[in-house]
């Protein structure tokens, strides 16, 4: 008989991640972020415990689990006040793409470091003139003997300063058609010709965003991941996990905000009673509980479909999950701030700083509008609008 509860192993994984993260917590995370420092010790602790590469095959140092396990780790970290953006990028996107499409040599070379956290990998797709429209990517890869030469630029690339390598989406010219097709390359972040500059962000996060400049970066033949002719399939293989992880990031953030709000309205008394007894506060928080649980359920569905090899079904569910989770997070954070009154915008109570992080979920890694386009076209069969 199938049930709607997660396996005992998954539930135990969540419990162990919460236990580990509780030794760090929101105060640690916010203090590091505000000081411009990194949460490397938390990252390495998760890696050492085996939770970072839980979705990477065992023969390459991982846990041999699925994307649902990785998403559970991401969610529980965020729910403990430590949302790690690079979990979405390094083990989930890069780890998945290399696990599915890399050669044996590439897997042995890159996956163990992704699994234990000692060699983080960034992911670079977005460009200044090709935000949502990935078909307009202009970063090109040209063959030169046994080498590839990459040229172009990227924007809003997370964690370049922490990553040993970056998985770059570039385009190669198809000799048969003359058209450009997407290909994926692993580029060392210290490669000659690769430079990056930080983008000042309003978000309270220890993980930085960068503009990346790729000026005739020369790479060996084996920097190309997978088949040169299957680039689009390989690219999309990384995007479903990205959406599933982004959904978990948002639901974890939402759970953290809701828990802070609930704790506060239980103990804060005005007019002779805890403010949580007033429906004006109780009902919005109850709404958030419902919205979060619905988003979590869709995220679990997306994970299950992805792990079953149903890429199209997973695409629909992952997009829906990501949409629902971002909406739930924005609402939960807004309600948490309101429930705290003036305390909601202080650093001491730690909910005001969540506003930008929650709001970013409606924009990245794919905007809510593009998800609505996807659902309109693919789920409802409506004509394409863009």
Secondary structure, DSSP 4 states (H G I P E B T S, - for coil): ---SS--HHHHHHHHHHHHHHHTTHHHHHHHHHHTT---HHHHHHHHHTT-TTTTS-GGGTS----HHHHHHHHHHHHHTT---HHHIIIIIIIHHHHHHH--HHHHHHHHHHHHHTSS-EEEE--BTTBSS-GGG---EEEEETTEEEEEEEEEEEETTTT-SEEEEEEEEE-TTT--EEEEEEEEETT-TTEEEEEEP-SS--SS-EEEEEEEEEEEEGGGEES-GGGHHHHHHHHHHHHHHHHHHHHHHHHHHHHHHHHHHHHH-EETTEEGGGSHHHHHHHHHHHHHHHHHHHHHHHHHHHHHTT-HHHHHHHHHHHHHHHHHHHHHHHHHHHHHTGGGGGSTTT--TTHHHHHHHTTTSSS-HHHHHHHIIIIIT-PPP--
